[in-house]
Amino acid sequence: HTHTHTQHNTYLNPYCNPNPNPCLCDPGWGGQHCDHCVPMPGCVHGSCQQPWQCSCDEGWAGRFCDKDLSVCSQQHPCQNGASCVMEDNGDYTCLCPEGFHGRHCQLKAGPCHKKRSPCKNGGQCDDDNGFAAELMCRCLAGFMGPRCETNVDDCLMKPCGNGATCLDGVNRFSCLCPAGFTGLPSRSSTSKVLLDATATASIPAIWSPEDKSTATINTKKKIKK
């Protein structure tokens, strides 16, 4: 009885097959001979000795070796005389001098920071990052005044015509049409906007600039002659 022996090349962690590249590597290994470890996914400036490691190159830190240890000495991210301190995990912290705050000590404790915002109706307090002597309020559309306390009168320019009553809203207005009138205000540049006169039932119609899908609101019933 004759035994036939088949000789295979032996490499680190291979499964050999008759293909030109004979090695199918175990997970975590790569290369033609399965002798190169695969680093942890996401590893930026690091290498491995065993699969899924991320050993950082010199000057880098963090789980993925993506934290630059020279950021304090070369990039100087802290402002206004703040001290930059590197932490063990590769992050840095800015130690702000008195009167400054923020990630990089770029914000000064100005009027908006020292007390609750005086701006009303959703207005934003602005003091130029604390460097302005006095604060100002940036108002949302439809409001005005030093503290955004006044609702703008959208009926001031008398946008409704033909005796319609203008109903003021917040950054909007509505027209309460008299009986016999309906439609949209004209887009003309005149201060008084005209409504199209059509024969309709004696039901008041309200037009709002937010409802542009129809020219007749609340009524479509025609008057019988």
SULNORJO-V143340 format. One record per pair of residues at least 24 apart in sequence whose ideal C-beta (glycine too) atoms are under 7 Angstrom apart, sorted by the first residue. I is the first residue (numbers start at 1). J is the second residue. D is the distance in Angstrom with one decimal. If there is no record, write none. Layout:
i=I j=J d=D
i=I j=J d=D
//
This chain:
i=11 j=35 d=6.8
i=28 j=52 d=5.9
i=61 j=89 d=6.7
i=61 j=90 d=3.1
i=62 j=89 d=6.2
i=62 j=90 d=3.9
i=67 j=91 d=6.4
i=77 j=104 d=5.3
i=78 j=104 d=5.5
i=78 j=105 d=5.6
i=79 j=104 d=5.2
i=79 j=105 d=5.3
i=79 j=106 d=4.8
i=80 j=105 d=5.1
i=80 j=106 d=7.0
i=111 j=135 d=4.0
i=118 j=147 d=5.4
i=119 j=147 d=5.7
i=119 j=148 d=5.3
i=120 j=147 d=5.4
i=120 j=148 d=5.2
i=120 j=149 d=4.9
i=121 j=148 d=4.9
i=123 j=147 d=6.9
i=123 j=148 d=3.4
i=141 j=171 d=4.6
i=142 j=170 d=4.5
i=142 j=171 d=3.0
i=157 j=191 d=5.0
i=158 j=191 d=6.4
i=158 j=192 d=5.3
i=159 j=185 d=5.6
i=159 j=193 d=4.7
i=160 j=185 d=6.7
i=160 j=193 d=6.7
i=161 j=192 d=5.6
i=161 j=193 d=5.6
i=161 j=194 d=4.3
i=161 j=195 d=5.1
i=162 j=194 d=6.9
i=162 j=195 d=5.0
i=162 j=197 d=6.6
i=164 j=195 d=6.3
i=172 j=208 d=6.5
i=172 j=209 d=5.9
i=172 j=210 d=5.9
i=173 j=209 d=6.8
i=174 j=206 d=5.3
i=174 j=207 d=6.5
i=174 j=208 d=4.4
i=175 j=206 d=6.7
i=175 j=207 d=4.3
i=176 j=204 d=5.8
i=176 j=206 d=5.5
i=177 j=204 d=6.0
i=177 j=205 d=4.3
i=177 j=207 d=6.7
i=179 j=204 d=6.6
i=182 j=216 d=4.9
i=182 j=219 d=6.4
i=183 j=215 d=5.0
i=183 j=216 d=6.9
i=184 j=215 d=5.2
i=199 j=223 d=4.8
//
